[in-house]
Every structure is written in C-alpha cells, then in structure tokens.
Amino acid sequence: MPGVMAALREWQHDEAPMQLHSGDIGWNYRFGTAATAEVTRAWSRDGRIVAVGMLDSPTLVRLAAAPDVSRDADLARRLVEDLSRPERGVLPEGAVSVEAPQGLLLHDLLTEEGWDVDEPWTPLFRDLTDPVEDAGVRIREMGLEQAQDFADVLRSAFNSTRPTAAYLHELSAGPFSADARCLGVCDEQGACVAVVTVWSAGPGRPGLVEPMGVHADHRGRGYGRAITLAGAAALREMGSSSVRVCTPSANVGGVATYKAAGFVAQPEVADRIRKV
C-alpha cells in the first residue's frame, strides 16, 4: 500500500484529468487496512507500478495510470483483459462499471469491446495560488471526540446508515492520516451542521475533497460553501496547488455549492459500463 499511495501522489498534477487520487484510498481506510488492501489492485511493469485500481463497490473499479503510459497499447490491452475476465479478480460477471481518466487508450479499446457510457459526472477544480476567502463561520477540526458528530452529519447528508463514529477512529489510526484534514462547521448553538475531509497528495500537487456533506436539517444556509472554503484553505496550508472534486452532474445542488466556493466546472466525464 505505501507503494500504491506513492504512485498515486506522483501522478497527480494540475493539468492531469480527474482520476483515482491517493485520498480516495486514504478515505477507504475508514474500513481498516485489510479491507482497503482487499479492494486495491495494482499493475506493474519491471517492478514499477503503472496503474492502480480501487473497487468502490464489487461492480465498480476506479482507475489511475502513470502519465507516460496513458496511450501504451500493451497496458491498455492488459487492462481490458483483466477488467473483462472475472477470473482475473478485478470485476465479476454481469453488469459492471469502470471509472478511468480521460485520454487513456483504454477507453478506445473498451468502446471496441462494446462497453457503453454511463451518466455524466462534473469534475470541479479550484486553483490555490491565492489565499482562500474566509468562510465566515466557526470552523473546528474534527478530532476523535467529535467522531459521532462527524458520522451523524454524513448519515444525514447522504441519507445513509453506514457512517459511524468508527470512521474517524479508523482514519486516525491509519498509516496515511497525516494526508487528511477533517473539519466541521458549527451553528450558533454549537451544533455540527456540515463536515468535510480533504486529502493532500503532497506539496505542489492537487488535493481532493472526499467527502463533504451538510446535515439535511441545515441546508440552504450557505454551510456547504463555508465548509468547502475551509477545506480548500486547509489544503493550501498543507501546500496543495489546487483542489478538485467530482460529483454527478444530476446533483445540481452539489455542483452549485462547489461553484459558489470558487470551483470551476470542467468538461463532463462518464464511467464506462458493461451491461448484462
């Protein structure tokens, strides 16, 4: 895993397309080291990692590749074989999806193999050269004593029962916790109403928002913009050159929130899907 994370950090740069980020794997550490290793795949050539995948679900793999092999025919063919054959241990039979950065030769070969295009997503980007404007609200770092507050906001924001207080405990105990900042917005009564986790890929490289959420009872009050600004400011302090995020284009409110926080929408992207 240290080698995988080092490769993913190295491949992040401001001109690169949206792709699997070291923070995506860092966020997966909320399920523990063994679970994260189990869903991670790496392709190597001559001892060097050239592509990395993470199973976001049993039927969806998210990919990244070294910039110098984006049009490498041998790697593209190998990826197609491994993604298409269940016995290779990447994706099962039936309907599956692949998220891969734009520009990979892999996309051309998947099209030839009959893979379709799924619903569009919107990547968003904010340059961090200049200081980030003040969020205008009370921001606090979410430590272990705020683990339940952190989970409660995420449960409400994403209408999910999955987030638990163990998330922050596992993240803080993980080997890459120093890459992350978990922040919260408090209302006038001191209640946590919005949270964000941001991930650094190292100085001079783009950071990632993963995840950001506002409690359902407190939407429409600017807390999403505020917590996003706070996350961007934290990444700038950590040396990040920019910050990026990707959200479904159908999530109109989410796209608007990021734009309000100074993010610029990039051309839409889409997963590749193999239907039954």
C-alpha positions in Angstrom: 0.0 0.0 0.0 2.8 2.5 0.6 4.0 2.0 -3.0 0.5 2.4 -4.3 -0.1 5.6 -2.4 3.3 7.0 -3.5 2.5 6.3 -7.2 -1.0 7.9 -6.9 0.5 11.0 -5.3 3.2 11.2 -8.1 0.6 11.0 -10.8 -1.5 14.0 -9.6 -0.8 17.3 -11.2 -3.0 20.3 -12.1 -3.1 19.5 -15.8 -4.0 15.8 -15.3 -7.5 14.6 -15.9 -9.7 13.6 -12.9 -8.6 10.2 -11.8 -8.2 8.0 -8.7 -6.4 10.0 -6.0 -4.4 8.9 -3.1 -7.1 10.5 -0.9 -9.7 8.1 -2.4 -7.7 5.2 -1.0 -7.0 7.2 2.2 -10.7 7.6 2.8 -11.3 3.9 2.3 -9.0 3.3 5.3 -12.1 4.1 7.4 -12.9 0.4 6.9 -9.4 -0.6 8.1 -6.1 -1.7 6.5 -7.1 -5.2 5.5 -10.4 -4.1 3.8 -8.6 -1.4 1.9 -5.9 -3.7 0.6 -8.5 -6.2 -0.4 -10.2 -3.7 -2.8 -6.9 -2.3 -4.2 -5.4 -3.6 -7.5 -2.0 -2.6 -9.0 -0.4 -3.3 -12.3 3.4 -3.2 -12.5 6.0 -3.4 -15.2 9.7 -4.1 -14.4 9.0 -3.5 -10.8 7.3 -0.1 -11.3 3.6 0.4 -10.6 2.0 1.8 -13.8 -1.7 1.6 -13.0 -3.9 1.4 -9.8 -7.5 0.4 -9.3 -9.8 0.6 -6.3 -13.1 -1.3 -6.1 -15.5 1.4 -4.9 -18.1 -1.4 -4.9 -18.0 -5.0 -6.1 -19.1 -3.9 -9.6 -17.2 -0.6 -9.9 -13.5 -0.1 -10.2 -11.8 3.4 -10.3 -8.5 3.6 -12.1 -5.5 5.8 -12.4 -2.4 5.4 -14.6 1.1 6.9 -14.8 1.0 9.8 -17.3 3.7 8.3 -19.6 1.7 5.1 -20.2 -1.7 6.7 -20.9 -1.5 5.6 -24.6 0.5 2.4 -24.0 -1.1 -0.3 -26.1 0.2 -3.2 -24.1 -1.1 -1.8 -20.8 -4.4 -0.9 -22.4 -4.9 -4.4 -23.7 -3.9 -6.0 -20.4 -6.4 -3.7 -18.5 -9.2 -4.7 -20.9 -8.5 -8.3 -20.4 -8.3 -8.0 -16.6 -11.5 -5.9 -16.5 -13.4 -8.3 -18.8 -12.4 -11.7 -17.3 -13.9 -12.4 -13.9 -11.2 -15.0 -13.1 -8.6 -12.2 -13.1 -10.1 -10.9 -9.8 -11.0 -7.4 -10.7 -14.7 -7.3 -11.7 -17.3 -10.1 -11.6 -19.6 -11.3 -14.4 -22.7 -9.3 -15.3 -23.2 -5.5 -15.3 -20.0 -3.7 -14.2 -18.5 -0.2 -14.4 -15.1 1.3 -14.9 -14.1 4.9 -14.0 -10.9 5.8 -15.8 -9.2 9.1 -16.6 -10.0 10.7 -19.9 -7.3 10.2 -22.5 -6.4 6.7 -21.7 -6.2 4.3 -24.7 -8.2 2.0 -22.5 -11.4 4.0 -23.4 -10.8 3.3 -27.2 -10.5 -0.4 -26.6 -13.5 -0.6 -24.3 -15.5 1.0 -27.0 -14.3 -1.6 -29.4 -15.4 -4.3 -26.9 -18.9 -2.8 -26.8 -18.7 -1.1 -23.4 -21.3 1.8 -23.1 -21.1 5.2 -21.5 -22.9 5.8 -18.1 -24.5 9.0 -16.7 -22.3 12.2 -16.7 -20.2 13.5 -13.8 -18.9 17.0 -13.4 -15.2 17.5 -12.3 -14.6 20.8 -10.5 -11.3 22.5 -9.8 -10.1 25.4 -7.8 -6.6 26.9 -8.0 -5.0 27.6 -4.6 -2.3 30.0 -5.7 -4.1 32.9 -3.9 -5.4 32.8 -0.4 -8.8 31.4 0.2 -11.5 33.8 1.4 -12.7 33.5 5.0 -15.6 31.0 5.4 -17.4 33.4 7.7 -18.5 30.7 10.1 -17.0 28.9 13.1 -14.8 26.1 11.9 -13.4 23.3 14.1 -11.1 20.4 13.4 -12.9 17.1 13.9 -10.9 15.0 16.3 -11.8 11.7 17.9 -14.0 13.4 20.5 -16.2 14.7 17.6 -16.3 11.3 15.8 -20.1 10.8 16.5 -20.9 14.3 15.3 -18.9 13.7 12.1 -20.8 10.4 11.5 -24.2 12.0 12.3 -23.7 14.7 9.7 -22.6 12.2 7.0 -25.5 9.9 7.8 -28.0 12.8 7.3 -26.2 14.4 4.3 -26.1 11.1 2.3 -29.3 9.5 3.7 -27.2 6.5 4.8 -27.0 4.4 7.9 -23.4 3.4 7.1 -21.3 6.2 8.6 -20.4 5.5 12.2 -18.1 7.0 14.9 -15.6 4.3 14.0 -14.8 6.2 10.7 -12.7 8.8 12.3 -11.1 6.3 14.7 -10.0 4.1 11.8 -8.8 7.1 9.8 -6.7 8.5 12.6 -5.2 5.1 13.2 -4.4 4.5 9.5 -0.9 5.0 8.0 -2.0 7.9 5.8 -3.9 10.0 8.3 -1.4 12.9 8.1 -2.6 13.4 4.5 -6.1 14.3 5.7 -7.9 17.2 7.5 -11.4 16.6 8.8 -13.3 19.9 9.5 -16.7 20.8 10.7 -19.0 23.9 10.7 -20.8 24.8 13.9 -24.1 26.8 14.0 -24.8 29.5 16.6 -25.8 26.8 19.1 -22.6 25.0 18.7 -24.1 22.0 16.8 -22.1 20.5 14.0 -24.0 21.1 10.8 -21.5 20.4 7.9 -18.3 18.4 7.6 -15.5 17.9 5.0 -12.5 15.7 4.7 -9.7 16.9 2.4 -6.7 15.0 1.2 -3.2 16.2 0.3 -1.2 14.5 -2.4 1.9 16.4 -1.3 3.2 20.0 -1.8 2.6 21.4 -5.3 0.0 18.8 -6.2 -3.8 18.9 -6.3 -5.7 17.9 -3.2 -9.1 16.2 -3.1 -12.4 16.8 -1.3 -13.6 13.4 -0.1 -16.3 13.7 1.3 -18.3 16.9 2.0 -21.8 16.9 3.5 -24.3 19.2 5.1 -26.9 17.9 7.6 -30.3 17.7 5.9 -31.9 20.0 8.6 -29.4 22.8 7.8 -29.3 23.0 4.0 -29.8 26.2 2.1 -27.9 28.4 4.6 -24.5 28.5 3.0 -22.9 25.9 5.2 -21.8 23.8 2.1 -20.0 26.7 0.6 -18.4 27.6 4.0 -17.1 24.1 4.8 -15.8 23.7 1.2 -13.9 27.0 1.6 -12.5 25.8 4.9 -11.3 22.6 3.3 -9.7 24.5 0.4 -7.9 26.8 2.9 -6.6 23.8 4.9 -5.2 22.2 1.7 -3.5 25.5 0.8 -1.8 25.5 4.2 -0.7 21.9 3.5 1.0 23.1 0.3 -1.6 21.9 -2.3 -1.5 23.7 -5.6 -5.2 23.2 -6.2 -8.3 21.3 -5.0 -10.6 19.1 -7.0 -13.8 17.1 -6.7 -16.1 15.2 -8.9 -19.9 14.9 -8.4 -22.8 13.5 -10.5 -24.0 16.2 -12.9 -27.5 15.4 -11.8 -26.5 16.6 -8.3 -27.4 20.2 -9.3 -27.2 21.5 -5.7 -23.8 19.9 -5.2 -22.4 21.4 -8.4 -23.8 24.8 -7.4 -22.2 24.6 -3.9 -18.8 23.9 -5.3 -19.1 26.7 -7.9 -20.1 29.1 -5.1 -16.9 28.1 -3.3 -14.8 29.2 -6.3 -14.5 25.9 -8.1 -14.7 25.9 -11.9 -16.6 23.1 -13.7 -14.6 21.1 -16.2 -15.9 19.1 -19.2 -18.2 16.3 -18.1 -16.9 12.7 -17.8 -18.6 9.4 -17.6 -17.9 5.9 -16.3 -17.8 3.0 -18.8 -20.4 0.3 -18.3 -20.7 -3.3 -19.5 -24.4 -4.2 -19.4 -25.7 -7.7 -18.9 
